[in-house]
Amino acid sequence: MGKEKRFVRVYKESSIGESNEVWVDRTSGVNYFYHSSGYGGGLTPLLGADGRPLVTRLMDTED
């Protein structure tokens, strides 16, 4: 058995030269938004209306 990856990608939208993705931390459940364009990119936690990080409980999945 291999080591389980800490992050899982739950959403991806892309076009020529750029990409938007949502990743979930399997340990904490915190959702992160990642945007890349050309040679740059950025990662930030997704926040709810109350300013707190969005948390998702993941079901056990096979990768």
mmCIF file of the N, C-alpha and C atoms, coordinates in Angstrom:
data_MODEL
# 
_entry.id   MODEL 
# 
loop_
_atom_site.group_PDB 
_atom_site.id 
_atom_site.type_symbol 
_atom_site.label_atom_id 
_atom_site.label_alt_id 
_atom_site.label_comp_id 
_atom_site.label_asym_id 
_atom_site.label_entity_id 
_atom_site.label_seq_id 
_atom_site.pdbx_PDB_ins_code 
_atom_site.Cartn_x 
_atom_site.Cartn_y 
_atom_site.Cartn_z 
_atom_site.occupancy 
_atom_site.B_iso_or_equiv 
_atom_site.pdbx_formal_charge 
_atom_site.auth_seq_id 
_atom_site.auth_comp_id 
_atom_site.auth_asym_id 
_atom_site.auth_atom_id 
_atom_site.pdbx_PDB_model_num 
ATOM 1   N N  . MET A 1 1  ? 0.831   -1.188 0.000   1.00 0.00 ? 1  MET A N  1 
ATOM 2   C CA . MET A 1 1  ? 0.000   0.000  0.000   1.00 0.00 ? 1  MET A CA 1 
ATOM 3   C C  . MET A 1 1  ? 0.873   1.248  0.000   1.00 0.00 ? 1  MET A C  1 
ATOM 4   N N  . GLY A 1 2  ? 0.521   2.200  -0.844  1.00 0.00 ? 2  GLY A N  1 
ATOM 5   C CA . GLY A 1 2  ? 1.269   3.445  -0.909  1.00 0.00 ? 2  GLY A CA 1 
ATOM 6   C C  . GLY A 1 2  ? 0.750   4.449  0.090   1.00 0.00 ? 2  GLY A C  1 
ATOM 7   N N  . LYS A 1 3  ? 1.517   5.489  0.268   1.00 0.00 ? 3  LYS A N  1 
ATOM 8   C CA . LYS A 1 3  ? 1.120   6.556  1.175   1.00 0.00 ? 3  LYS A CA 1 
ATOM 9   C C  . LYS A 1 3  ? -0.006  7.369  0.530   1.00 0.00 ? 3  LYS A C  1 
ATOM 10  N N  . GLU A 1 4  ? -1.054  7.666  1.304   1.00 0.00 ? 4  GLU A N  1 
ATOM 11  C CA . GLU A 1 4  ? -2.188  8.420  0.785   1.00 0.00 ? 4  GLU A CA 1 
ATOM 12  C C  . GLU A 1 4  ? -1.809  9.887  0.613   1.00 0.00 ? 4  GLU A C  1 
ATOM 13  N N  . LYS A 1 5  ? -2.226  10.474 -0.501  1.00 0.00 ? 5  LYS A N  1 
ATOM 14  C CA . LYS A 1 5  ? -1.946  11.885 -0.760  1.00 0.00 ? 5  LYS A CA 1 
ATOM 15  C C  . LYS A 1 5  ? -2.768  12.758 0.183   1.00 0.00 ? 5  LYS A C  1 
ATOM 16  N N  . ARG A 1 6  ? -2.173  13.857 0.642   1.00 0.00 ? 6  ARG A N  1 
ATOM 17  C CA . ARG A 1 6  ? -2.853  14.726 1.595   1.00 0.00 ? 6  ARG A CA 1 
ATOM 18  C C  . ARG A 1 6  ? -3.945  15.556 0.940   1.00 0.00 ? 6  ARG A C  1 
ATOM 19  N N  . PHE A 1 7  ? -3.735  15.985 -0.305  1.00 0.00 ? 7  PHE A N  1 
ATOM 20  C CA . PHE A 1 7  ? -4.701  16.845 -0.984  1.00 0.00 ? 7  PHE A CA 1 
ATOM 21  C C  . PHE A 1 7  ? -5.370  16.100 -2.132  1.00 0.00 ? 7  PHE A C  1 
ATOM 22  N N  . VAL A 1 8  ? -6.648  16.406 -2.347  1.00 0.00 ? 8  VAL A N  1 
ATOM 23  C CA . VAL A 1 8  ? -7.381  15.823 -3.462  1.00 0.00 ? 8  VAL A CA 1 
ATOM 24  C C  . VAL A 1 8  ? -8.039  16.964 -4.244  1.00 0.00 ? 8  VAL A C  1 
ATOM 25  N N  . ARG A 1 9  ? -7.918  16.901 -5.580  1.00 0.00 ? 9  ARG A N  1 
ATOM 26  C CA . ARG A 1 9  ? -8.553  17.924 -6.421  1.00 0.00 ? 9  ARG A CA 1 
ATOM 27  C C  . ARG A 1 9  ? -10.005 17.523 -6.625  1.00 0.00 ? 9  ARG A C  1 
ATOM 28  N N  . VAL A 1 10 ? -10.921 18.452 -6.314  1.00 0.00 ? 10 VAL A N  1 
ATOM 29  C CA . VAL A 1 10 ? -12.345 18.161 -6.434  1.00 0.00 ? 10 VAL A CA 1 
ATOM 30  C C  . VAL A 1 10 ? -13.000 18.925 -7.573  1.00 0.00 ? 10 VAL A C  1 
ATOM 31  N N  . TYR A 1 11 ? -12.285 19.883 -8.171  1.00 0.00 ? 11 TYR A N  1 
ATOM 32  C CA . TYR A 1 11 ? -12.844 20.670 -9.272  1.00 0.00 ? 11 TYR A CA 1 
ATOM 33  C C  . TYR A 1 11 ? -11.717 21.201 -10.133 1.00 0.00 ? 11 TYR A C  1 
ATOM 34  N N  . LYS A 1 12 ? -11.931 21.203 -11.442 1.00 0.00 ? 12 LYS A N  1 
ATOM 35  C CA . LYS A 1 12 ? -10.958 21.799 -12.365 1.00 0.00 ? 12 LYS A CA 1 
ATOM 36  C C  . LYS A 1 12 ? -11.699 22.392 -13.548 1.00 0.00 ? 12 LYS A C  1 
ATOM 37  N N  . GLU A 1 13 ? -11.325 23.628 -13.887 1.00 0.00 ? 13 GLU A N  1 
ATOM 38  C CA . GLU A 1 13 ? -11.858 24.324 -15.048 1.00 0.00 ? 13 GLU A CA 1 
ATOM 39  C C  . GLU A 1 13 ? -10.662 24.960 -15.735 1.00 0.00 ? 13 GLU A C  1 
ATOM 40  N N  . SER A 1 14 ? -10.491 24.722 -17.021 1.00 0.00 ? 14 SER A N  1 
ATOM 41  C CA . SER A 1 14 ? -9.311  25.274 -17.680 1.00 0.00 ? 14 SER A CA 1 
ATOM 42  C C  . SER A 1 14 ? -9.636  25.746 -19.083 1.00 0.00 ? 14 SER A C  1 
ATOM 43  N N  . SER A 1 15 ? -8.814  26.664 -19.537 1.00 0.00 ? 15 SER A N  1 
ATOM 44  C CA . SER A 1 15 ? -8.850  27.139 -20.912 1.00 0.00 ? 15 SER A CA 1 
ATOM 45  C C  . SER A 1 15 ? -7.404  27.312 -21.337 1.00 0.00 ? 15 SER A C  1 
ATOM 46  N N  . ILE A 1 16 ? -7.191  27.789 -22.516 1.00 0.00 ? 16 ILE A N  1 
ATOM 47  C CA . ILE A 1 16 ? -5.829  27.928 -23.024 1.00 0.00 ? 16 ILE A CA 1 
ATOM 48  C C  . ILE A 1 16 ? -5.014  28.841 -22.109 1.00 0.00 ? 16 ILE A C  1 
ATOM 49  N N  . GLY A 1 17 ? -3.976  28.284 -21.497 1.00 0.00 ? 17 GLY A N  1 
ATOM 50  C CA . GLY A 1 17 ? -3.041  29.067 -20.696 1.00 0.00 ? 17 GLY A CA 1 
ATOM 51  C C  . GLY A 1 17 ? -3.433  29.352 -19.265 1.00 0.00 ? 17 GLY A C  1 
ATOM 52  N N  . GLU A 1 18 ? -4.641  28.960 -18.842 1.00 0.00 ? 18 GLU A N  1 
ATOM 53  C CA . GLU A 1 18 ? -5.003  29.201 -17.442 1.00 0.00 ? 18 GLU A CA 1 
ATOM 54  C C  . GLU A 1 18 ? -5.900  28.097 -16.907 1.00 0.00 ? 18 GLU A C  1 
ATOM 55  N N  . SER A 1 19 ? -5.916  28.003 -15.571 1.00 0.00 ? 19 SER A N  1 
ATOM 56  C CA . SER A 1 19 ? -6.652  26.930 -14.923 1.00 0.00 ? 19 SER A CA 1 
ATOM 57  C C  . SER A 1 19 ? -7.148  27.386 -13.554 1.00 0.00 ? 19 SER A C  1 
ATOM 58  N N  . ASN A 1 20 ? -8.359  26.965 -13.187 1.00 0.00 ? 20 ASN A N  1 
ATOM 59  C CA . ASN A 1 20 ? -8.918  27.176 -11.855 1.00 0.00 ? 20 ASN A CA 1 
ATOM 60  C C  . ASN A 1 20 ? -9.192  25.805 -11.255 1.00 0.00 ? 20 ASN A C  1 
ATOM 61  N N  . GLU A 1 21 ? -8.766  25.613 -10.010 1.00 0.00 ? 21 GLU A N  1 
ATOM 62  C CA . GLU A 1 21 ? -8.950  24.320 -9.358  1.00 0.00 ? 21 GLU A CA 1 
ATOM 63  C C  . GLU A 1 21 ? -9.343  24.520 -7.899  1.00 0.00 ? 21 GLU A C  1 
ATOM 64  N N  . VAL A 1 22 ? -10.082 23.564 -7.358  1.00 0.00 ? 22 VAL A N  1 
ATOM 65  C CA . VAL A 1 22 ? -10.384 23.531 -5.929  1.00 0.00 ? 22 VAL A CA 1 
ATOM 66  C C  . VAL A 1 22 ? -9.787  22.243 -5.381  1.00 0.00 ? 22 VAL A C  1 
ATOM 67  N N  . TRP A 1 23 ? -8.992  22.387 -4.328  1.00 0.00 ? 23 TRP A N  1 
ATOM 68  C CA . TRP A 1 23 ? -8.324  21.267 -3.662  1.00 0.00 ? 23 TRP A CA 1 
ATOM 69  C C  . TRP A 1 23 ? -8.827  21.181 -2.232  1.00 0.00 ? 23 TRP A C  1 
ATOM 70  N N  . VAL A 1 24 ? -8.945  19.974 -1.710  1.00 0.00 ? 24 VAL A N  1 
ATOM 71  C CA . VAL A 1 24 ? -9.368  19.768 -0.322  1.00 0.00 ? 24 VAL A CA 1 
ATOM 72  C C  . VAL A 1 24 ? -8.262  19.033 0.425   1.00 0.00 ? 24 VAL A C  1 
ATOM 73  N N  . ASP A 1 25 ? -7.920  19.566 1.592   1.00 0.00 ? 25 ASP A N  1 
ATOM 74  C CA . ASP A 1 25 ? -6.950  18.937 2.489   1.00 0.00 ? 25 ASP A CA 1 
ATOM 75  C C  . ASP A 1 25 ? -7.654  17.768 3.179   1.00 0.00 ? 25 ASP A C  1 
ATOM 76  N N  . ARG A 1 26 ? -7.191  16.558 2.951   1.00 0.00 ? 26 ARG A N  1 
ATOM 77  C CA . ARG A 1 26 ? -7.828  15.375 3.538   1.00 0.00 ? 26 ARG A CA 1 
ATOM 78  C C  . ARG A 1 26 ? -7.764  15.367 5.066   1.00 0.00 ? 26 ARG A C  1 
ATOM 79  N N  . THR A 1 27 ? -6.755  16.023 5.639   1.00 0.00 ? 27 THR A N  1 
ATOM 80  C CA . THR A 1 27 ? -6.588  16.027 7.090   1.00 0.00 ? 27 THR A CA 1 
ATOM 81  C C  . THR A 1 27 ? -7.548  16.995 7.772   1.00 0.00 ? 27 THR A C  1 
ATOM 82  N N  . SER A 1 28 ? -7.616  18.239 7.275   1.00 0.00 ? 28 SER A N  1 
ATOM 83  C CA . SER A 1 28 ? -8.429  19.271 7.925   1.00 0.00 ? 28 SER A CA 1 
ATOM 84  C C  . SER A 1 28 ? -9.771  19.504 7.245   1.00 0.00 ? 28 SER A C  1 
ATOM 85  N N  . GLY A 1 29 ? -9.907  19.110 5.979   1.00 0.00 ? 29 GLY A N  1 
ATOM 86  C CA . GLY A 1 29 ? -11.134 19.356 5.225   1.00 0.00 ? 29 GLY A CA 1 
ATOM 87  C C  . GLY A 1 29 ? -11.213 20.746 4.622   1.00 0.00 ? 29 GLY A C  1 
ATOM 88  N N  . VAL A 1 30 ? -10.201 21.583 4.840   1.00 0.00 ? 30 VAL A N  1 
ATOM 89  C CA . VAL A 1 30 ? -10.209 22.954 4.324   1.00 0.00 ? 30 VAL A CA 1 
ATOM 90  C C  . VAL A 1 30 ? -10.109 22.937 2.797   1.00 0.00 ? 30 VAL A C  1 
ATOM 91  N N  . ASN A 1 31 ? -10.931 23.783 2.143   1.00 0.00 ? 31 ASN A N  1 
ATOM 92  C CA . ASN A 1 31 ? -10.944 23.926 0.686   1.00 0.00 ? 31 ASN A CA 1 
ATOM 93  C C  . ASN A 1 31 ? -10.012 25.054 0.272   1.00 0.00 ? 31 ASN A C  1 
ATOM 94  N N  . TYR A 1 32 ? -9.250  24.820 -0.792  1.00 0.00 ? 32 TYR A N  1 
ATOM 95  C CA . TYR A 1 32 ? -8.329  25.825 -1.322  1.00 0.00 ? 32 TYR A CA 1 
ATOM 96  C C  . TYR A 1 32 ? -8.624  26.072 -2.794  1.00 0.00 ? 32 TYR A C  1 
ATOM 97  N N  . PHE A 1 33 ? -8.528  27.337 -3.211  1.00 0.00 ? 33 PHE A N  1 
ATOM 98  C CA . PHE A 1 33 ? -8.689  27.717 -4.610  1.00 0.00 ? 33 PHE A CA 1 
ATOM 99  C C  . PHE A 1 33 ? -7.314  27.975 -5.195  1.00 0.00 ? 33 PHE A C  1 
ATOM 100 N N  . TYR A 1 34 ? -7.020  27.344 -6.331  1.00 0.00 ? 34 TYR A N  1 
ATOM 101 C CA . TYR A 1 34 ? -5.746  27.526 -7.015  1.00 0.00 ? 34 TYR A CA 1 
ATOM 102 C C  . TYR A 1 34 ? -6.020  28.056 -8.413  1.00 0.00 ? 34 TYR A C  1 
ATOM 103 N N  . HIS A 1 35 ? -5.348  29.146 -8.779  1.00 0.00 ? 35 HIS A N  1 
ATOM 104 C CA . HIS A 1 35 ? -5.456  29.709 -10.128 1.00 0.00 ? 35 HIS A CA 1 
ATOM 105 C C  . HIS A 1 35 ? -4.067  29.783 -10.720 1.00 0.00 ? 35 HIS A C  1 
ATOM 106 N N  . SER A 1 36 ? -3.929  29.306 -11.947 1.00 0.00 ? 36 SER A N  1 
ATOM 107 C CA . SER A 1 36 ? -2.651  29.441 -12.647 1.00 0.00 ? 36 SER A CA 1 
ATOM 108 C C  . SER A 1 36 ? -2.906  30.074 -14.001 1.00 0.00 ? 36 SER A C  1 
ATOM 109 N N  . SER A 1 37 ? -1.956  30.909 -14.394 1.00 0.00 ? 37 SER A N  1 
ATOM 110 C CA . SER A 1 37 ? -2.032  31.585 -15.683 1.00 0.00 ? 37 SER A CA 1 
ATOM 111 C C  . SER A 1 37 ? -0.614  31.782 -16.186 1.00 0.00 ? 37 SER A C  1 
ATOM 112 N N  . GLY A 1 38 ? -0.317  31.227 -17.342 1.00 0.00 ? 38 GLY A N  1 
ATOM 113 C CA . GLY A 1 38 ? 1.041   31.335 -17.864 1.00 0.00 ? 38 GLY A CA 1 
ATOM 114 C C  . GLY A 1 38 ? 2.022   30.668 -16.922 1.00 0.00 ? 38 GLY A C  1 
ATOM 115 N N  . TYR A 1 39 ? 3.033   31.443 -16.489 1.00 0.00 ? 39 TYR A N  1 
ATOM 116 C CA . TYR A 1 39 ? 4.061   30.903 -15.590 1.00 0.00 ? 39 TYR A CA 1 
ATOM 117 C C  . TYR A 1 39 ? 3.776   31.203 -14.122 1.00 0.00 ? 39 TYR A C  1 
ATOM 118 N N  . GLY A 1 40 ? 2.642   31.831 -13.807 1.00 0.00 ? 40 GLY A N  1 
ATOM 119 C CA . GLY A 1 40 ? 2.336   32.198 -12.423 1.00 0.00 ? 40 GLY A CA 1 
ATOM 120 C C  . GLY A 1 40 ? 1.133   31.443 -11.890 1.00 0.00 ? 40 GLY A C  1 
ATOM 121 N N  . GLY A 1 41 ? 0.985   31.495 -10.582 1.00 0.00 ? 41 GLY A N  1 
ATOM 122 C CA . GLY A 1 41 ? -0.152  30.848 -9.953  1.00 0.00 ? 41 GLY A CA 1 
ATOM 123 C C  . GLY A 1 41 ? -0.289  31.299 -8.518  1.00 0.00 ? 41 GLY A C  1 
ATOM 124 N N  . GLY A 1 42 ? -1.440  31.029 -7.938  1.00 0.00 ? 42 GLY A N  1 
ATOM 125 C CA . GLY A 1 42 ? -1.662  31.399 -6.547  1.00 0.00 ? 42 GLY A CA 1 
ATOM 126 C C  . GLY A 1 42 ? -2.643  30.455 -5.885  1.00 0.00 ? 42 GLY A C  1 
ATOM 127 N N  . LEU A 1 43 ? -2.503  30.318 -4.573  1.00 0.00 ? 43 LEU A N  1 
ATOM 128 C CA . LEU A 1 43 ? -3.327  29.416 -3.780  1.00 0.00 ? 43 LEU A CA 1 
ATOM 129 C C  . LEU A 1 43 ? -3.857  30.179 -2.577  1.00 0.00 ? 43 LEU A C  1 
ATOM 130 N N  . THR A 1 44 ? -5.156  30.035 -2.294  1.00 0.00 ? 44 THR A N  1 
ATOM 131 C CA . THR A 1 44 ? -5.759  30.708 -1.149  1.00 0.00 ? 44 THR A CA 1 
ATOM 132 C C  . THR A 1 44 ? -6.891  29.844 -0.600  1.00 0.00 ? 44 THR A C  1 
ATOM 133 N N  . PRO A 1 45 ? -7.133  29.895 0.714   1.00 0.00 ? 45 PRO A N  1 
ATOM 134 C CA . PRO A 1 45 ? -8.273  29.143 1.243   1.00 0.00 ? 45 PRO A CA 1 
ATOM 135 C C  . PRO A 1 45 ? -9.584  29.775 0.772   1.00 0.00 ? 45 PRO A C  1 
ATOM 136 N N  . LEU A 1 46 ? -10.582 28.948 0.515   1.00 0.00 ? 46 LEU A N  1 
ATOM 137 C CA . LEU A 1 46 ? -11.909 29.453 0.182   1.00 0.00 ? 46 LEU A CA 1 
ATOM 138 C C  . LEU A 1 46 ? -12.614 29.818 1.481   1.00 0.00 ? 46 LEU A C  1 
ATOM 139 N N  . LEU A 1 47 ? -13.236 30.991 1.507   1.00 0.00 ? 47 LEU A N  1 
ATOM 140 C CA . LEU A 1 47 ? -13.906 31.471 2.714   1.00 0.00 ? 47 LEU A CA 1 
ATOM 141 C C  . LEU A 1 47 ? -15.408 31.549 2.501   1.00 0.00 ? 47 LEU A C  1 
ATOM 142 N N  . GLY A 1 48 ? -16.157 31.269 3.551   1.00 0.00 ? 48 GLY A N  1 
ATOM 143 C CA . GLY A 1 48 ? -17.604 31.393 3.515   1.00 0.00 ? 48 GLY A CA 1 
ATOM 144 C C  . GLY A 1 48 ? -18.017 32.832 3.784   1.00 0.00 ? 48 GLY A C  1 
ATOM 145 N N  . ALA A 1 49 ? -19.310 33.094 3.772   1.00 0.00 ? 49 ALA A N  1 
ATOM 146 C CA . ALA A 1 49 ? -19.838 34.437 4.007   1.00 0.00 ? 49 ALA A CA 1 
ATOM 147 C C  . ALA A 1 49 ? -19.457 34.972 5.385   1.00 0.00 ? 49 ALA A C  1 
ATOM 148 N N  . ASP A 1 50 ? -19.228 34.074 6.337   1.00 0.00 ? 50 ASP A N  1 
ATOM 149 C CA . ASP A 1 50 ? -18.853 34.481 7.693   1.00 0.00 ? 50 ASP A CA 1 
ATOM 150 C C  . ASP A 1 50 ? -17.350 34.715 7.844   1.00 0.00 ? 50 ASP A C  1 
ATOM 151 N N  . GLY A 1 51 ? -16.589 34.538 6.746   1.00 0.00 ? 51 GLY A N  1 
ATOM 152 C CA . GLY A 1 51 ? -15.145 34.771 6.786   1.00 0.00 ? 51 GLY A CA 1 
ATOM 153 C C  . GLY A 1 51 ? -14.330 33.583 7.264   1.00 0.00 ? 51 GLY A C  1 
ATOM 154 N N  . ARG A 1 52 ? -15.001 32.491 7.577   1.00 0.00 ? 52 ARG A N  1 
ATOM 155 C CA . ARG A 1 52 ? -14.295 31.293 8.032   1.00 0.00 ? 52 ARG A CA 1 
ATOM 156 C C  . ARG A 1 52 ? -14.021 30.374 6.843   1.00 0.00 ? 52 ARG A C  1 
ATOM 157 N N  . PRO A 1 53 ? -12.942 29.579 6.895   1.00 0.00 ? 53 PRO A N  1 
ATOM 158 C CA . PRO A 1 53 ? -12.627 28.670 5.791   1.00 0.00 ? 53 PRO A CA 1 
ATOM 159 C C  . PRO A 1 53 ? -13.748 27.656 5.545   1.00 0.00 ? 53 PRO A C  1 
ATOM 160 N N  . LEU A 1 54 ? -13.985 27.359 4.267   1.00 0.00 ? 54 LEU A N  1 
ATOM 161 C CA . LEU A 1 54 ? -14.946 26.316 3.914   1.00 0.00 ? 54 LEU A CA 1 
ATOM 162 C C  . LEU A 1 54 ? -14.313 24.962 4.211   1.00 0.00 ? 54 LEU A C  1 
ATOM 163 N N  . VAL A 1 55 ? -15.055 24.106 4.870   1.00 0.00 ? 55 VAL A N  1 
ATOM 164 C CA . VAL A 1 55 ? -14.562 22.784 5.244   1.00 0.00 ? 55 VAL A CA 1 
ATOM 165 C C  . VAL A 1 55 ? -15.491 21.735 4.643   1.00 0.00 ? 55 VAL A C  1 
ATOM 166 N N  . THR A 1 56 ? -14.892 20.733 4.010   1.00 0.00 ? 56 THR A N  1 
ATOM 167 C CA . THR A 1 56 ? -15.638 19.647 3.381   1.00 0.00 ? 56 THR A CA 1 
ATOM 168 C C  . THR A 1 56 ? -15.192 18.328 3.976   1.00 0.00 ? 56 THR A C  1 
ATOM 169 N N  . ARG A 1 57 ? -16.145 17.520 4.384   1.00 0.00 ? 57 ARG A N  1 
ATOM 170 C CA . ARG A 1 57 ? -15.816 16.161 4.827   1.00 0.00 ? 57 ARG A CA 1 
ATOM 171 C C  . ARG A 1 57 ? -15.768 15.284 3.603   1.00 0.00 ? 57 ARG A C  1 
ATOM 172 N N  . LEU A 1 58 ? -14.642 14.644 3.396   1.00 0.00 ? 58 LEU A N  1 
ATOM 173 C CA . LEU A 1 58 ? -14.485 13.766 2.242   1.00 0.00 ? 58 LEU A CA 1 
ATOM 174 C C  . LEU A 1 58 ? -14.814 12.335 2.615   1.00 0.00 ? 58 LEU A C  1 
ATOM 175 N N  . MET A 1 59 ? -15.456 11.646 1.705   1.00 0.00 ? 59 MET A N  1 
ATOM 176 C CA . MET A 1 59 ? -15.671 10.212 1.866   1.00 0.00 ? 59 MET A CA 1 
ATOM 177 C C  . MET A 1 59 ? -14.355 9.537  1.511   1.00 0.00 ? 59 MET A C  1 
ATOM 178 N N  . ASP A 1 60 ? -14.102 8.373  2.044   1.00 0.00 ? 60 ASP A N  1 
ATOM 179 C CA . ASP A 1 60 ? -12.905 7.620  1.674   1.00 0.00 ? 60 ASP A CA 1 
ATOM 180 C C  . ASP A 1 60 ? -12.979 7.305  0.189   1.00 0.00 ? 60 ASP A C  1 
ATOM 181 N N  . THR A 1 61 ? -11.906 7.659  -0.530  1.00 0.00 ? 61 THR A N  1 
ATOM 182 C CA . THR A 1 61 ? -11.876 7.429  -1.968  1.00 0.00 ? 61 THR A CA 1 
ATOM 183 C C  . THR A 1 61 ? -10.623 6.678  -2.347  1.00 0.00 ? 61 THR A C  1 
ATOM 184 N N  . GLU A 1 62 ? -10.682 5.996  -3.435  1.00 0.00 ? 62 GLU A N  1 
ATOM 185 C CA . GLU A 1 62 ? -9.523  5.303  -3.987  1.00 0.00 ? 62 GLU A CA 1 
ATOM 186 C C  . GLU A 1 62 ? -8.917  6.199  -5.043  1.00 0.00 ? 62 GLU A C  1 
ATOM 187 N N  . ASP A 1 63 ? -7.594  6.382  -5.019  1.00 0.00 ? 63 ASP A N  1 
ATOM 188 C CA . ASP A 1 63 ? -6.927  7.189  -6.044  1.00 0.00 ? 63 ASP A CA 1 
ATOM 189 C C  . ASP A 1 63 ? -6.169  6.312  -6.992  1.00 0.00 ? 63 ASP A C  1 
# 
